[in-house]
Amino acid sequence: MQATQKRNSFMKRLMGESQTLRLFIITVVIFIGFSLVLGDKFFSIRNLQSMAVQFPEFGILAFAIMITMLTGGIDLSIVGTANLSAIAAALVLTRLSGDGGAGMPLEATIPLAMLAALVVASLCGLLNGFLVSKVGIVPILATLGTGSLYTGLSYVITGGPAITTTQLAFIGNGSLAGMPIPVLVFVVLAIVFAVMLNRTSFGFNVYMLGTNARAALFSGISEFKVLVRTYWLAGLVAGIAGIIFLARANSAKPDYGASFILLTVLIAILGGVSYTGGFGTVSGLVLSVLSIQFLSTGLNMLMLQLSGSSAAIFFRQFAWGALLLLVMVVNYYVEQRRQRAT
Amino acid sequence: MSRLFRSNEVLVAVTIVLLSLIIGLNNPTFFSVGNLFDLLRSSIVMGIFAMGVLIVIVSGGIDVSFTAIGVFALYSTTRIMKEAMPDASIWIGFLIAAAIGLGLGMINAFFIARFRLPTLIVTLGTLSMFHGFLLFAIGNQIIRNVPPAMDAFARSALVRIPLERGMANLHPAILITAGVTLLVWLLLRYTMLGRGIYALGGAREAAERAGFNVPRIQYFIYGFVGLLSGIAGMTFGSMARQANPQDIVGTELNVIAAVVLGGAQLTGGRGTVLGTILGVMLVVIANNSLVLVGVPTVWQRVVIGLIILVGTGLPAIQSKRASKQGARLAEV
């Protein structure tokens, strides 16, 4: 009797209250599942390493979309921002150093290039923040518009083709203390976000604004300040992602990572970030990023093995969409149960 | 309020006239019959899509999956016609495409109406799902050898005007766009369902209290948009004489920009068929003719982005100002 009660409460915790634990179990199950099915093709040092360099690209972007979703908004321009920043960095690198450049030493150009990327990203983010908070455009439409604007500017600057430079490859391929640098960036960002959201008044205000904008207003929180900072931060994080894009691909182009918008929304929702704002944790997001990477690699291997055709890559596109809808439907039922329980 | 609609439509119309004058003075070919027919031809498919998007936006939602539905319907229909009924008429093709579109639209509707999920995230998901399924399971090669009925339809013309060199043809598919436009106008203007769509966009709660069956309206909206998208996709393919599974997807923003430019507001149950027609015309002119005044095509995306920002920014500022004025009046 007591045992069943205990199990019930454990199940309850698993279903509703501890979303992070639930996600942790899902992530582990996915990992073990693919390891069993695919054997050492999946569970090998080599595959683990290759997965480790893949996930920071969209993992970092997921932080950008997360913070905007916490306030009840969304930033659909993050990929456009990332590419525009990458192009700014690539331009600085190719114009000032390297073959046919102005002959500046690389030690000076590389920090300058990163600065350029972050400045461009900040401007993009600030424009979003201004449009959302001051002008009052719905975040979906404002960032849909600026996303098109930033991508368009990338096309205008490059004329279409990619700008190639291998000077950041040391970031993309390098490692520090045994950890690939992109992963390190991801980890640092995760810590910064965790501290910022849980320990600072800005973080508190973000959750507050997302939970109840009216209450936030009456408690003296400046919606304008919080929103501008939120979208500025999202832009800045997208700029960091842009630098990683450039470092990994050795080129910057206007249409890189078109699928990342869907992927980051999926990661956020799977990670327990509420699209109405106010709820979501860094630990949930990190677990979600990991499980998406396991799924991505695992599904690809599995479909290739099963069908053997090149069309297997399109299966992932289908799977991401289907998974997003599935997660939202599951959340719907979990929420219904929770409401019935209280 | 009606003054606001009118002023918005007048603004767009004036912009069209000014832009046409600027382009025409720089490059007189703009006003030729040939170019005019070209512009009309370019508005055919966007016009059909735009009528669907208008209904969604008026209802307070947003749909980004309609392009995937269009290309899904086009590609599947082309394969069905080729493999199962090579001699079928083009109308059978449109019927199949419309049915496929309706089916996919109902999937959107199911998630939106049954689970009350946000329309953007649902359709972002189904966009990826539909397109992925098409490429993975139905085909990812371009079909150039289309069935004879599609080929014949592509070559047909409603009006032929001989020019100095060749002919200026007006494609009969413009009648489909005209028919759809008329239908949507009647729907929004004269039916209870149309009232319901505006009511839902204005305030869901109020619409429910007023007795509208909101889920049923949503099933209609997303099903109907799917159906229109199927027809639009089929029209696109039978004018281009090929079925390319990578076509159409990625042009969502152009259509949304056109509808937003026409005065439809995502936030407030506003939007008119006339405004949408004008919006489509302006976007088509901007896309097709900026080159004529020396603006390179790489600027197209920038222009689309700016159109969306201005089209959504102006009403946002207006409504902010209005609510501030209201507050001041209340204080007095």
Interface residues (C-beta under 8 A of the other chain):
Chain A: I74 L131 V135 G136 I137 V138 I140 L141 A142 L144 G145 T146 G147 S148 L149 Y150 T151 G152 L153 Y155 V156 G159 G160 S259 I261 L262 V265 L266 I269 Y275 A311 A312 F314 F315 R316 Q317 F318 A319 W320 G321 A322 L324 L325 M328 V329 Y332
Chain B: I62 F111 F115 R116 L117 P118 L120 I121 V122 L124 G125 T126 L127 S128 M129 F130 H131 G132 F133 L135 F136 N140 L253 I256 A257 V260 L266 T267 P296 V298 W299 Q300 R301 V302 V303 I304 G305 L306 I307 I308 L309 T312 G313 A316 I317 S319 K320
